[in-house]
Amino acid sequence: MTRRMPGPWRRPILRLRSHLAAMLVTATLLSFALVAVALLAYRIPGIEAESRLAQAHAVEAMRKRLESLLQRHRGRLSLLEQVIDAAPQADATAVLDSGIGASGDSGVLRALYRVSAQGRITAVGLPPPLRPQREDLLGNDMSGNPLLQALNGPVDASWSVLYPSLLNGEPSAAVAQRDAHGDVLIAELPLAALLDAIQVVAEARSSTIWVVDRTGALVADSRGGVDIGRLNIHDLPLMQALLQGQAPAERMRLEGTWFHATVSYSPALGWFFIGRVPSGWANPEVRDTVLSATVGGAGALVVALLIAPLWARRIARPLDRIIARADRSASGDDAALPWPRSSVAEFNRLADELGSLTAAVHARERKSQAIFHASPVPMGVTDVADDFRILDVNQAWCEEFGFRREDVLGRTGAELDLLVERKDEAALRRSAERGESMGEAWLRRSDGTTTQVHLHAKLAQLPSGLRSIWASVDVGPLRRAEQELRELNQQLEERVQRRTADLAQANAELSQTVRQLRTAQGELVRADKMAALGGLVAGVASELNAPLGHGMAAVDAMADAVRSFQAATQSGVRRGDLQQLVDSLAQGTDLAERKLRCAAELVHSFKQVAVDQTSAQRRSFELGEVVHEMVVTLKPSFAGQAWQIETDVAASGLRLDSYPGALGQVLGNLIHNAVLHGFEGRAHGTVRITAGRGQDGRIWLRVADDGRGIAAEHIGRIFEPFMTTRMGRGGTGLGLHISQNAVVELLGGTLTVRSTEGVGACFELRLPEVAPRTGTPGPRPGGGHAGAAA
């Protein structure tokens, strides 16, 4: 029986016996096909190899046979030449006649001719039936005969199989040999004799052997001469390769068929012996082998089609009995009967498993019934198709509504008058039909009292029909608790309103306090900024004092030299006075120029730093330029101290599109933070500034010192505002906090710290080449240097 699966594919479903029969047939055919293909793949190359080998032997045997045959006739000619040379000239004809008779077979040698050096026939030997034609042949001129012309070269013998007989003009085989006197002796043989010799040598019935001269013309073949005069293979690639002395291809195509070719050359005859045997399907043995395999496959298919259905039916019969037994067990009949057994171990195992499964299902049903009746929630089962007639209720339902189980089975809710309000019946029925929550309803107990319940329903499709499983939960106590909660919530709302008012007043007071703290923080930042600016200005002024003082001294010296020269001119200008004036002016100008240039560079750096930090404008700059300007600006602040600032920052290659003012503030804060904290209590110290480009393309800038480092308990809070170890000694704890905010929010980078107590600290900035576009920033608070240090 065949069924079709539901769905778009509609794949047919077959019985097991059909699958088994198809499997057996497929396995038989596949096995036979694999074996046949393997045998054919092994046998066909062997057949072709054997055919080529047999063909090679036949070609070689034919060459040797013809060489032996023709050489024997040539030897006979040599003997006749010796006899003719020893006999008188008049006896030449008799000698030739005796040569014909000595053969013992007139069908082998047809005629013998002796031709003079001038090409005239001087003697003719014929068999007795043909001797009357002798007079017609004597004296004929054969100088133009191709066989004689072939002797004009260094050779003394030549062969031809297309030689036209002088007796009747038919193609014949002929051999010509020149003696020492220049005379030529010609022996004429019937072409049939040559072809018979070739046919005897051709052993393989599927092969063909050609005898071809150097012009490509067929001299003879093993098919009775049918190809002579019809084919000329001079233009074939095989013949061209042979004529050019190259190795010929093993395969050739002729008249639409592929052949394997074997070639043997006879230098004595000047002929090519070419054997050809069909290749592939054209080979009769290959065809017979393939056809035998095909017939064998068809026979195997017929046998499989006859045996497979019977065998499949025998195997599937026990399974049918097992299925029938399973149907009876599912319906509850014959539960105690044994399961069928068979000779198939898997079917016996299936029967055992189904028996165990059936027992487990029955046990599960009993367990489900026990759980159903033991459930503390009132539950019932109704028939949807039969007006929701009650099929079963559990013990909790009977206890809740006061009915006995046998009194409610088979009755409907309307017959039991369960619903207090009949107007809810339609809505509850629709919810039950959809398997949804049926909502709340008032139900009547058997004693007439009512209860408020929440009804839940679920649909279950069973073999016996569609069932509705519903449960009722008493929500009366819950609704009373909800009412109490609503009253309590009302009281809580009033309390919350009072507390909210109190909290609002406290929040206002806290907001005022926060504003005051922010104002104080701003004042502290401005104070730090002014202190830093004052220290910076003081340092710059001190640094400018030295070059300006030296410049003034140089100007005073030049003024004294001018006054001395003016006094000397009153008594006359001497060359020495003029030279002294020039030397004094040159020395003073040089000293003043160098000192004023130092002052100008210091002022330029201070001006650039001041402009960047006051304007906080975005521009493109080299990192090395900003670092150099900051170091030049800050060095006067360290005048007279043993602290040093070392830089290792490339002058170019680290270009940023960012805010140099904010970067300078951060750099100044980190340097002063190292001086104030790292070098505190030390007589010397070094701040080293390095920079480079990371693998991610971001630029890193490190400010490291060899000071006393940061304590482990402080390093986690170092960037928090007002975190300082110098509270009350000039530190506000805002410098690193402001620096981190500037790096993160304005420069778009990160600021991290590593420190080992007693060894030093290292602050590292990682900045993008292009800072985030945050608009034109205004001046940032807390932009000082020394005063902003933590």
LUMVEXZA-901458 format. One record per residue (C-alpha): residue number from 0; x, y, z. Coordinates in pm, whole numbers. Layout:
BEGIN
R  num       u       v       w
R  NUM       X       Y       Z
...
***
This chain:
BEGIN
R  num       u       v       w
R    0       0       0       0
R    1     126     344     -93
R    2      42     665      89
R    3     154    1021      31
R    4     298    1251     296
R    5     124    1584     356
R    6     319    1885     238
R    7     434    2043     -87
R    8     661    1753    -192
R    9     400    1473    -178
R   10     667    1206    -138
R   11     508     860    -148
R   12     524     640     161
R   13     585     273      78
R   14     545     -37     290
R   15     848    -210     438
R   16     829    -500     193
R   17     847    -254     -98
R   18    1152     -87      56
R   19    1315    -425     117
R   20    1243    -543    -238
R   21    1381    -220    -382
R   22    1685    -247    -156
R   23    1754    -607    -262
R   24    1717    -523    -632
R   25    1933    -212    -593
R   26    2198    -400    -395
R   27    2207    -677    -657
R   28    2234    -436    -949
R   29    2484    -214    -770
R   30    2702    -510    -675
R   31    2689    -652   -1027
R   32    2753    -307   -1175
R   33    3055    -247    -952
R   34    3199    -590   -1030
R   35    3123    -554   -1403
R   36    3275    -206   -1418
R   37    3583    -327   -1232
R   38    3621    -627   -1461
R   39    3565    -418   -1773
R   40    3807    -154   -1650
R   41    4062    -432   -1602
R   42    3976    -648   -1903
R   43    3927    -393   -2185
R   44    4284    -253   -2160
R   45    4405    -615   -2146
R   46    4208    -704   -2459
R   47    4351    -409   -2647
R   48    4702    -489   -2523
R   49    4664    -850   -2635
R   50    4530    -737   -2972
R   51    4825    -501   -3020
R   52    5070    -775   -2920
R   53    4911   -1028   -3158
R   54    4911    -766   -3429
R   55    5281    -692   -3372
R   56    5362   -1063   -3402
R   57    5155   -1092   -3724
R   58    5324    -787   -3879
R   59    5669    -917   -3792
R   60    5584   -1264   -3923
R   61    5450   -1120   -4249
R   62    5764    -911   -4296
R   63    5988   -1211   -4242
R   64    5771   -1432   -4466
R   65    5776   -1187   -4756
R   66    6145   -1118   -4713
R   67    6210   -1492   -4717
R   68    5983   -1545   -5020
R   69    6124   -1264   -5227
R   70    6483   -1331   -5119
R   71    6438   -1694   -5228
R   72    6337   -1575   -5574
R   73    6629   -1335   -5579
R   74    6864   -1619   -5492
R   75    6716   -1818   -5777
R   76    6788   -1523   -6009
R   77    7147   -1517   -5893
R   78    7188   -1888   -5976
R   79    7030   -1836   -6319
R   80    7269   -1546   -6385
R   81    7565   -1767   -6309
R   82    7434   -2043   -6541
R   83    7363   -1796   -6824
R   84    7707   -1640   -6789
R   85    7867   -1987   -6815
R   86    7648   -2109   -7107
R   87    7662   -1990   -7467
R   88    7450   -1688   -7558
R   89    7214   -1902   -7768
R   90    7125   -2113   -7467
R   91    7004   -1820   -7250
R   92    6640   -1880   -7339
R   93    6666   -2250   -7258
R   94    6825   -2167   -6924
R   95    6540   -1928   -6842
R   96    6278   -2189   -6943
R   97    6450   -2438   -6718
R   98    6433   -2181   -6433
R   99    6058   -2166   -6480
R  100    6029   -2541   -6486
R  101    6261   -2582   -6185
R  102    6016   -2401   -5964
R  103    5787   -2696   -5985
R  104    5482   -2463   -5984
R  105    5400   -2243   -6276
R  106    5183   -2036   -6046
R  107    5485   -1904   -5856
R  108    5708   -1775   -6135
R  109    5515   -1655   -6434
R  110    5804   -1538   -6655
R  111    6177   -1462   -6662
R  112    6331   -1188   -6874
R  113    6688   -1104   -6954
R  114    6737    -742   -7051
R  115    7057    -601   -7198
R  116    7232    -295   -7061
R  117    7063     -94   -7340
R  118    6716    -199   -7215
R  119    6634    -458   -7486
R  120    6487    -799   -7399
R  121    6740   -1056   -7518
R  122    6590   -1375   -7370
R  123    6253   -1481   -7227
R  124    6170   -1780   -7006
R  125    5805   -1886   -7002
R  126    5604   -2186   -6890
R  127    5501   -2416   -7179
R  128    5149   -2274   -7223
R  129    5284   -1922   -7271
R  130    5593   -1988   -7484
R  131    5418   -1896   -7810
R  132    5430   -1531   -7690
R  133    5810   -1540   -7664
R  134    5870   -1394   -8012
R  135    5643   -1099   -7936
R  136    5850   -1012   -7630
R  137    6204   -1048   -7765
R  138    6360    -718   -7866
R  139    6110    -501   -7676
R  140    6258    -182   -7528
R  141    6220    -170   -7148
R  142    6450     126   -7080
R  143    6154     331   -6957
R  144    6027      59   -6725
R  145    6016     192   -6361
R  146    6158    -137   -6234
R  147    6472     -91   -6450
R  148    6496     280   -6370
R  149    6509     191   -6002
R  150    6841       7   -6078
R  151    7010     324   -6205
R  152    7125     406   -5856
R  153    7370     225   -5630
R  154    7130     -65   -5573
R  155    7161    -390   -5774
R  156    6808    -522   -5709
R  157    6457    -375   -5694
R  158    6103    -496   -5620
R  159    5757    -400   -5736
R  160    5409    -540   -5678
R  161    5227    -306   -5916
R  162    5438    -413   -6208
R  163    5222    -448   -6526
R  164    5285    -793   -6670
R  165    5435    -798   -7019
R  166    5220   -1101   -7097
R  167    4871    -964   -7024
R  168    4920    -621   -6857
R  169    4781    -737   -6519
R  170    4945    -610   -6198
R  171    5213    -851   -6092
R  172    5495    -883   -5846
R  173    5838    -853   -6002
R  174    6200    -856   -5888
R  175    6487    -722   -6099
R  176    6858    -788   -6040
R  177    7159    -649   -6231
R  178    7463    -871   -6291
R  179    7827    -772   -6315
R  180    7800    -718   -6697
R  181    7517    -469   -6666
R  182    7250    -710   -6784
R  183    6927    -730   -6584
R  184    6733   -1044   -6500
R  185    6362    -991   -6421
R  186    6137   -1248   -6253
R  187    5762   -1193   -6280
R  188    5532   -1350   -6013
R  189    5151   -1355   -6002
R  190    5019   -1097   -5752
R  191    4779   -1363   -5620
R  192    5069   -1569   -5493
R  193    5195   -1272   -5287
R  194    4848   -1200   -5151
R  195    4799   -1565   -5054
R  196    5124   -1555   -4856
R  197    5006   -1242   -4677
R  198    4665   -1394   -4601
R  199    4825   -1702   -4447
R  200    5036   -1488   -4212
R  201    4741   -1266   -4093
R  202    4647   -1442   -3769
R  203    4406   -1203   -3593
R  204    4069   -1194   -3758
R  205    4009    -836   -3638
R  206    4341    -696   -3761
R  207    4444    -574   -4105
R  208    4802    -562   -4236
R  209    4913    -332   -4516
R  210    5230    -351   -4719
R  211    5317       7   -4822
R  212    5604     135   -5033
R  213    5782     464   -4965
R  214    5536     656   -5185
R  215    5246     563   -4955
R  216    5087     331   -5210
R  217    4947      -1   -5086
R  218    5153    -287   -5227
R  219    4945    -560   -5061
R  220    4705    -616   -4770
R  221    4570    -903   -4566
R  222    4211    -846   -4686
R  223    4262   -1002   -5030
R  224    4383    -679   -5189
R  225    4054    -488   -5150
R  226    4242    -173   -5038
R  227    4502    -184   -5319
R  228    4448     106   -5556
R  229    4170     246   -5330
R  230    4377     393   -5046
R  231    4693     599   -5045
R  232    4813     673   -4695
R  233    5097     903   -4797
R  234    4928    1209   -4634
R  235    4832    1036   -4309
R  236    5026    1156   -3999
R  237    5141     797   -3950
R  238    5306     778   -4293
R  239    5453    1127   -4268
R  240    5617    1039   -3938
R  241    5762     719   -4091
R  242    5898     903   -4395
R  243    6059    1168   -4170
R  244    6221     903   -3950
R  245    6010     988   -3645
R  246    5834     752   -3406
R  247    5473     711   -3528
R  248    5171     758   -3301
R  249    5021     440   -3157
R  250    4668     539   -3266
R  251    4539     650   -3605
R  252    4199     752   -3737
R  253    4085     619   -4073
R  254    3741     646   -4228
R  255    3588     755   -3896
R  256    3735     468   -3688
R  257    4025     470   -3444
R  258    4289     198   -3481
R  259    4600      89   -3296
R  260    4888      83   -3547
R  261    5202    -133   -3544
R  262    5480     -68   -3799
R  263    5772    -283   -3914
R  264    6012    -171   -4187
R  265    6201    -406   -4421
R  266    6528    -247   -4543
R  267    6579    -535   -4788
R  268    6246    -469   -4960
R  269    6209     -98   -4888
R  270    5850    -159   -4771
R  271    5657     -66   -4454
R  272    5444    -338   -4295
R  273    5160    -160   -4109
R  274    4920    -358   -3894
R  275    4602    -198   -3761
R  276    4351    -333   -3512
R  277    4030    -150   -3413
R  278    4042      47   -3085
R  279    3770      68   -2820
R  280    3414     -20   -2916
R  281    3521     -99   -3276
R  282    3721    -394   -3145
R  283    3495    -705   -3170
R  284    3641    -859   -2855
R  285    3570    -541   -2658
R  286    3215    -535   -2791
R  287    3164    -900   -2703
R  288    3296    -842   -2351
R  289    3073    -539   -2291
R  290    2769    -714   -2435
R  291    2839   -1016   -2214
R  292    2852    -792   -1908
R  293    2527    -622   -2015
R  294    2352    -954   -2066
R  295    2478   -1069   -1727
R  296    2343    -750   -1565
R  297    2003    -800   -1730
R  298    1996   -1159   -1607
R  299    2085   -1047   -1255
R  300    1805    -787   -1268
R  301    1550   -1049   -1376
R  302    1658   -1287   -1098
R  303    1650   -1004    -843
R  304    1302    -894    -954
R  305    1175   -1252    -912
R  306    1338   -1326    -577
R  307    1331    -984    -402
R  308     948    -954    -355
R  309     922   -1305    -210
R  310    1211   -1251      24
R  311    1088    -905     129
R  312     737   -1041     200
R  313     882   -1317     416
R  314    1091   -1068     616
R  315     807    -812     660
R  316     537   -1064     766
R  317     647   -1075    1136
R  318     644    -695    1148
R  319     282    -690    1030
R  320     191    -921    1318
R  321     373    -694    1564
R  322     182    -390    1431
R  323    -150    -572    1470
R  324     -56    -667    1826
R  325      37    -304    1901
R  326    -303    -184    1771
R  327    -482    -425    2010
R  328    -266    -305    2300
R  329    -341      59    2217
R  330    -715     -10    2230
R  331    -679    -191    2564
R  332    -762    -538    2428
R  333    -554    -851    2483
R  334    -306    -668    2706
R  335    -190    -998    2854
R  336    -127   -1179    2523
R  337     239   -1245    2431
R  338     401   -1046    2151
R  339     479   -1222    1821
R  340     827   -1368    1769
R  341    1024   -1421    1446
R  342    1362   -1529    1315
R  343    1475   -1165    1287
R  344    1655   -1052    1604
R  345    1567    -685    1549
R  346    1193    -765    1520
R  347    1211    -967    1844
R  348    1383    -675    2010
R  349    1115    -441    1874
R  350     845    -667    2016
R  351    1020    -668    2353
R  352    1058    -289    2348
R  353     692    -241    2248
R  354     585    -475    2526
R  355     789    -274    2776
R  356     657      49    2629
R  357     297     -70    2652
R  358     344    -172    3014
R  359     505     166    3085
R  360     217     350    2913
R  361     -41     161    3119
R  362     158     231    3434
R  363     181     598    3334
R  364    -193     612    3282
R  365    -248     474    3630
R  366       4     721    3764
R  367    -165    1011    3582
R  368    -499     908    3727
R  369    -345     893    4073
R  370    -189    1238    4030
R  371    -514    1376    3886
R  372    -714    1262    4184
R  373    -440    1361    4432
R  374    -410    1717    4296
R  375    -516    1979    4554
R  376    -659    2196    4274
R  377   -1017    2114    4172
R  378    -997    1976    3813
R  379   -1235    1824    3562
R  380   -1240    1678    3211
R  381   -1527    1750    2969
R  382   -1618    1640    2618
R  383   -1608    1942    2386
R  384   -1816    1771    2115
R  385   -2090    1665    2363
R  386   -2189    2002    2513
R  387   -1896    1990    2758
R  388   -2040    1689    2937
R  389   -1831    1596    3241
R  390   -1617    1285    3189
R  391   -1413    1294    3508
R  392   -1345    1507    3817
R  393   -1082    1468    4086
R  394   -1124    1433    4461
R  395   -1040    1799    4527
R  396   -1331    1907    4303
R  397   -1572    1683    4490
R  398   -1454    1821    4823
R  399   -1470    2182    4701
R  400   -1823    2168    4558
R  401   -1971    1893    4775
R  402   -2074    1650    4498
R  403   -2004    1281    4474
R  404   -1801    1175    4168
R  405   -2059     924    4044
R  406   -2331    1194    4065
R  407   -2158    1434    3823
R  408   -2010    1199    3559
R  409   -2203    1221    3232
R  410   -2383    1545    3326
R  411   -2329    1905    3212
R  412   -2272    2216    3419
R  413   -2621    2341    3332
R  414   -2775    2019    3459
R  415   -2587    2059    3787
R  416   -2677    2432    3805
R  417   -2314    2527    3876
R  418   -2317    2882    3734
R  419   -2473    3143    3961
R  420   -2509    3396    3677
R  421   -2631    3222    3362
R  422   -2539    3523    3147
R  423   -2169    3428    3178
R  424   -2227    3082    3029
R  425   -2179    3185    2661
R  426   -1853    3373    2728
R  427   -1714    3088    2936
R  428   -1808    2835    2665
R  429   -1627    3038    2393
R  430   -1314    3061    2608
R  431   -1323    2686    2677
R  432   -1359    2605    2305
R  433   -1042    2807    2233
R  434    -852    2656    2526
R  435    -807    2997    2687
R  436    -837    3116    3043
R  437   -1208    3126    3116
R  438   -1185    3412    3366
R  439   -1360    3452    3697
R  440   -1711    3332    3779
R  441   -1940    3259    4075
R  442   -2016    2888    4114
R  443   -2279    2719    4330
R  444   -2194    2429    4559
R  445   -2424    2134    4622
R  446   -2550    2292    4948
R  447   -2644    2618    4769
R  448   -2353    2830    4892
R  449   -2148    3023    4631
R  450   -1779    3077    4580
R  451   -1577    3306    4348
R  452   -1327    3109    4138
R  453   -1092    3166    3844
R  454   -1143    2903    3572
R  455    -852    2784    3353
R  456    -901    2556    3050
R  457    -675    2372    2804
R  458    -772    2164    2500
R  459    -629    1815    2447
R  460    -679    1609    2129
R  461    -709    1244    2236
R  462    -781     938    2019
R  463   -1132     931    2165
R  464   -1201    1297    2078
R  465   -1134    1659    2176
R  466   -1125    1711    2552
R  467   -1130    2025    2766
R  468    -928    2003    3087
R  469   -1020    2278    3332
R  470    -927    2378    3683
R  471   -1084    2619    3929
R  472    -895    2829    4180
R  473   -1078    2989    4471
R  474    -999    3362    4446
R  475   -1233    3481    4721
R  476    -960    3518    4986
R  477    -737    3683    4725
R  478    -999    3944    4642
R  479   -1046    4021    5012
R  480    -671    4060    5050
R  481    -668    4293    4748
R  482    -928    4511    4910
R  483    -719    4532    5225
R  484    -414    4618    5014
R  485    -599    4898    4837
R  486    -686    5050    5173
R  487    -328    5011    5289
R  488    -200    5170    4965
R  489    -423    5469    5023
R  490    -263    5517    5362
R  491      83    5469    5217
R  492      20    5731    4949
R  493     -58    5986    5215
R  494     262    5897    5401
R  495     462    5916    5076
R  496     328    6263    5002
R  497     439    6384    5345
R  498     781    6222    5304
R  499     812    6367    4953
R  500     762    6717    5083
R  501    1029    6660    5349
R  502    1269    6517    5093
R  503    1208    6809    4853
R  504    1304    7055    5128
R  505    1616    6850    5211
R  506    1703    6828    4840
R  507    1681    7207    4805
R  508    1917    7247    5097
R  509    2159    6992    4945
R  510    2143    7170    4604
R  511    2240    7494    4771
R  512    2530    7321    4941
R  513    2645    7168    4607
R  514    2637    7510    4440
R  515    2846    7651    4719
R  516    3094    7361    4684
R  517    3116    7416    4305
R  518    3181    7787    4362
R  519    3454    7700    4610
R  520    3603    7451    4365
R  521    3609    7715    4092
R  522    3779    7963    4327
R  523    4039    7699    4414
R  524    4102    7630    4047
R  525    4140    7999    3966
R  526    4369    8039    4264
R  527    4583    7749    4145
R  528    4585    7897    3796
R  529    4699    8238    3920
R  530    4962    8076    4139
R  531    5090    7873    3844
R  532    5088    8179    3621
R  533    5275    8377    3885
R  534    5538    8105    3918
R  535    5567    8081    3540
R  536    5604    8460    3500
R  537    5857    8474    3782
R  538    6062    8198    3625
R  539    6047    8358    3279
R  540    6141    8698    3424
R  541    6435    8546    3608
R  542    6546    8367    3293
R  543    6512    8687    3084
R  544    6713    8892    3336
R  545    7045    8722    3253
R  546    7045    8762    2870
R  547    6902    9116    2894
R  548    7169    9212    3152
R  549    7445    9080    2931
R  550    7294    9262    2636
R  551    7285    9592    2832
R  552    7648    9539    2936
R  553    7744    9485    2571
R  554    7558    9805    2469
R  555    7733   10002    2750
R  556    8070    9871    2635
R  557    7994    9981    2276
R  558    7888   10326    2403
R  559    8217   10362    2596
R  560    8410   10263    2282
R  561    8224   10527    2078
R  562    8295   10799    2339
R  563    8662   10705    2348
R  564    8678   10723    1968
R  565    8507   11065    1969
R  566    8762   11196    2219
R  567    9046   11056    2008
R  568    8916   11226    1693
R  569    8979   11570    1843
R  570    9353   11516    1813
R  571    9323   11335    1481
R  572    9199   10997    1373
R  573    9458   10725    1384
R  574    9433   10388    1221
R  575    9478   10208    1556
R  576    9190   10404    1715
R  577    8962   10320    1426
R  578    9057    9950    1442
R  579    8996    9946    1819
R  580    8649   10099    1767
R  581    8558    9842    1503
R  582    8673    9549    1723
R  583    8482    9681    2024
R  584    8164    9729    1820
R  585    8196    9380    1668
R  586    8241    9215    2009
R  587    7956    9408    2163
R  588    7722    9346    1869
R  589    7794    8973    1874
R  590    7737    8944    2250
R  591    7421    9156    2240
R  592    7285    8960    1941
R  593    7336    8620    2110
R  594    7185    8727    2440
R  595    6891    8905    2281
R  596    6823    8601    2058
R  597    6805    8380    2370
R  598    6563    8623    2527
R  599    6354    8636    2208
R  600    6335    8254    2188
R  601    6225    8235    2551
R  602    5962    8504    2496
R  603    5839    8330    2178
R  604    5798    7997    2359
R  605    5623    8160    2652
R  606    5398    8353    2414
R  607    5306    8040    2216
R  608    5227    7847    2533
R  609    5027    8135    2671
R  610    4832    8178    2346
R  611    4755    7804    2320
R  612    4643    7774    2678
R  613    4434    8090    2681
R  614    4267    8041    2345
R  615    4227    7659    2352
R  616    4187    7659    1972
R  617    4219    7354    1753
R  618    4503    7340    1499
R  619    4743    7101    1327
R  620    5083    7076    1496
R  621    5379    6848    1553
R  622    5391    6686    1896
R  623    5765    6759    1923
R  624    5697    7131    1874
R  625    5456    7151    2170
R  626    5684    6943    2394
R  627    5984    7165    2309
R  628    5792    7488    2379
R  629    5662    7357    2713
R  630    6010    7245    2822
R  631    6162    7580    2724
R  632    5884    7761    2912
R  633    5910    7546    3226
R  634    6290    7531    3257
R  635    6316    7881    3415
R  636    6092    7753    3695
R  637    6360    7494    3775
R  638    6650    7740    3770
R  639    6892    7670    4049
R  640    6747    7320    4106
R  641    6920    6988    4044
R  642    6619    6854    3853
R  643    6651    6784    3482
R  644    6406    6745    3194
R  645    6509    6509    2913
R  646    6312    6471    2590
R  647    6317    6204    2323
R  648    6044    6321    2085
R  649    6090    6333    1708
R  650    6067    6682    1558
R  651    5840    6553    1279
R  652    5628    6251    1198
R  653    5396    6280    1500
R  654    5149    6538    1368
R  655    4820    6590    1548
R  656    4501    6770    1457
R  657    4406    6857    1813
R  658    4421    7120    2090
R  659    4782    7215    2173
R  660    4676    7432    2467
R  661    4503    7147    2649
R  662    4794    6914    2567
R  663    5040    7170    2705
R  664    4836    7206    3024
R  665    4835    6829    3073
R  666    5210    6808    3006
R  667    5284    7094    3248
R  668    5064    6936    3516
R  669    5243    6602    3485
R  670    5592    6763    3498
R  671    5509    6976    3804
R  672    5335    6677    3965
R  673    5664    6482    3932
R  674    5866    6773    4078
R  675    5632    6842    4370
R  676    5561    6480    4469
R  677    5820    6254    4307
R  678    6126    6462    4399
R  679    6006    6582    4738
R  680    6286    6535    4990
R  681    6542    6455    4715
R  682    6839    6659    4596
R  683    6818    6544    4235
R  684    6574    6396    3986
R  685    6507    6351    3614
R  686    6184    6382    3421
R  687    6201    6199    3087
R  688    5951    6272    2808
R  689    5922    6021    2521
R  690    5674    5974    2238
R  691    5604    5744    1946
R  692    5335    5578    1735
R  693    5165    5255    1842
R  694    5062    4959    1623
R  695    4700    5082    1630
R  696    4805    5414    1472
R  697    4752    5615    1792
R  698    5032    5837    1931
R  699    5162    5773    2280
R  700    5335    6028    2506
R  701    5502    5921    2832
R  702    5615    6143    3121
R  703    5830    5934    3355
R  704    6032    6030    3662
R  705    6281    5847    3883
R  706    6127    5982    4202
R  707    5983    5802    4499
R  708    5671    5678    4313
R  709    5309    5656    4422
R  710    5195    5452    4721
R  711    4988    5144    4638
R  712    4692    5266    4849
R  713    4679    5595    4653
R  714    4729    5483    4292
R  715    4366    5368    4252
R  716    4233    5714    4354
R  717    4496    5937    4196
R  718    4261    6085    3932
R  719    3981    6161    4178
R  720    3916    6532    4249
R  721    4075    6674    4567
R  722    4291    6364    4605
R  723    4628    6496    4731
R  724    4895    6412    4985
R  725    4993    6782    5022
R  726    4664    6915    5159
R  727    4746    7229    5353
R  728    5092    7256    5191
R  729    4996    7412    4858
R  730    4823    7111    4694
R  731    4453    7112    4593
R  732    4426    6762    4444
R  733    4274    6894    4116
R  734    4571    6877    3876
R  735    4551    6510    3770
R  736    4170    6518    3772
R  737    4171    6817    3535
R  738    4439    6652    3321
R  739    4241    6329    3284
R  740    3923    6521    3190
R  741    4116    6719    2927
R  742    4272    6404    2774
R  743    3946    6205    2767
R  744    3684    6471    2685
R  745    3878    6718    2467
R  746    4174    6527    2318
R  747    3979    6200    2277
R  748    4251    5983    2433
R  749    4336    5801    2754
R  750    4562    5879    3051
R  751    4704    5591    3257
R  752    4967    5561    3527
R  753    5217    5293    3629
R  754    5426    5326    3941
R  755    5661    5127    4160
R  756    5711    5279    4502
R  757    6073    5390    4548
R  758    6150    5364    4173
R  759    5931    5627    4006
R  760    5607    5685    3818
R  761    5514    5689    3448
R  762    5208    5865    3307
R  763    5113    5761    2952
R  764    4885    5948    2713
R  765    4744    5763    2407
R  766    4601    6016    2161
R  767    4430    5984    1822
R  768    4583    6170    1529
R  769    4257    6365    1491
R  770    4080    6476    1806
R  771    3699    6436    1822
R  772    3493    6718    1671
R  773    3338    6869    1981
R  774    3289    7218    1847
R  775    3501    7520    1939
R  776    3582    7471    2304
R  777    3597    7755    2543
R  778    3862    7805    2808
R  779    3872    7509    3045
R  780    3891    7572    3414
R  781    4192    7466    3607
R  782    4441    7524    3327
R  783    4736    7599    3556
R  784    5060    7409    3579
R  785    5236    7394    3909
R  786    4940    7496    4115
R  787    4721    7232    3955
R  788    4941    6946    4063
R  789    4787    6704    4307
***
